[in-house]
Amino acid sequence: MDNQKKIKVLFRLRSLEMGGVPRVVLDLLRNLPKDKFDFTLMLNLYQGELVTEIPKDIKLIVVEKGREQMSKNPFIQKMQLGLRRLKLEIYEKFPSVLYALKVKEDFDIEVSPGYAEFEMVLNSPNKKSRKIGWFHTDVSYDTDQNRVMKRINLMKKFDWMIFGAAQTRQVIEDLYGVSYPKSSVIYNVIKLPEVRKKAEEFQADFEIRPTFISIGRLHHRKGYAELMKVHRRLLDENLIHSVAVIGGGNEMENLKNQAKELGVEKTFLLLDSQKNPWPYVKAADYFVLPSKSESYPLTIGEVMGLHKPIISTNVGGIPEMIDDGKDGILVNFDENEIFEAMKRFLTEPELVKKITKGTLSADEKFDEKKIYQQVTEVFEQQYKKLIK
């Protein structure tokens, strides 16, 4: 911005626990143009695995200490946590006190990167700043209607809303008749070079080939119980293969018991959470995602970047990522459909070759520069409205 002052942007976050939203924020802070923006990150709690990844050139405002910085004495720590909760409650009730004590400067733009920060940003005493909200969640799977309606209504109050997938915005309109004229769809960045580098960190292998791999939390919505039944049916048709699932969660015990009942303990592998899943994906032959619901799973883009043919359920923002029949196969959440698609991968080498070839355009499809540019444009447009 020639001879113009930099746009001052404040990102609010509760904390930096490992998760999608904090990862997206840190990535934006690293990669949005520093010649245009002056960034500050404000954390309610200085805690979480990702605090070590805060870029050094970003200004940081910490409201309260993290648990890691507290006394190791359980009695003292309990008092510290109680005091911390009390202070946060006061700041929530009186944001002007929080800003007077901690913020001390005015920002042009204040950003809520997820629903957890909606009210923090909307209640900012800085009335002039433009407020931008971000939403990544498929509301159709939330059974708590009060919570859904609260979020839908809060989103109307932002100067601009960014949705993580077109489906995320569309489902609110379809189910609740609410639309957001002041909004845009910007996908989260998928870091393909990083994934490829991590895929080389060690060698993984599978005894029984070919192997379908999947990554996801072990939750009933992820469809792994159904996938295991499909796997058994394929084995019964003498289609030898294995399935490996990377992820931990509360369904682990049930899935282990089911594997015993179906006699597939050696061929349906539950690999638990892995800090680096990519060498396993690289070693596998195909990827399968049997979810009942998703929003915009970065895993799909990351797997495509490793040039693995994908079978996925046609849910959430996934049809915005996979071009059916070209760089993946989309199916409904239905055991028969998943069975037929997996059978095709196991019996039609030409189809697998075609889909694998389709994944070669992943870099173009998930171009991170395009996404940084879209975010930059939203911030610049909002700033122009501020100075008019």
Secondary structure, 3 states (H helix, E strand, C coil): CCCCCCEEEEEEECCCCCCHHHHHHHHHHHHCCCCCEEEEEEEEEECCHHHHHCCCCCEEEEEEECHHHCCCCHHHHHHHHHHHHHHHHHHHHCHHHHHHHHHCCCCCEEEECCHHHHHHHHCCCCCCCEEEEEECCCHHHCCCHHHHHHHHHHHHCCCEEEECCHHHHHHHHHHHCCCCCCEEECCCCCCHHHHHHHHCCCCCCCCCCCEEEEECCCCHHHCHHHHHHHHHHHHHCCCCCEEEEECCCCCHHHHHHHHHHHCCCCCEEECCCCCCCHHHHHHCCEEEECCCCCCCCHHHHHHHHCCCCEEEECCCCHHHCCCECCCEEEECCCHHHHHHHHHHHHHCHHHHHHHHHHHHHHHHHCCHHHHHHHHHHHHHHHHHHHHC
